[in-house]
Amino acid sequence: MDSITSLEFQDILISALNECEYVSIDFENVSYISSAGFRVLLMAHKIAQGRKGSLTIMNVSKQVMELFDITGFSSNLSIRPA
């Protein structure tokens, strides 16, 4: 997920958050996430919290989980490794 794909992901995620209280994202096919992708996840997390809902990221690969750990996002987001 990079600066190009994160824009489409943001639109889809916001739409899902507008329709559902609890949203789960399957990261099975995600091999990389850039700062743009992290920004989208942080924004979505804040939206979900503001609505008393939740955002869960599932099936995170070891490689991507390392990025979540390095950035500190693993302590703020609900993440379930693969």
Steps between C-alpha positions, in 0.01 A plus 500: 500500500665820382408859422312397185301203631431657839267760344264233368533306827406815694180546298399136550584505870309821571199358319518184712531704820194703401298180466639281779591545863771231494734464203760229441766531232670192355868574433575152362615637163671813634879469479589866564344808659635853464444805718199583280344164589572553869334842478183341360494239776552761770220716359267199480589396854411847629170497310410157639587605857297818467199291405558251785589233244821322417744434221686167490781407264533125443740259330797735519818341364819492705659754263215750531469436875862615535398831339209534743739434790769742376250782458326431831166436333485150646440650844214723381312281253327164539723273289483123460804341336460222244 
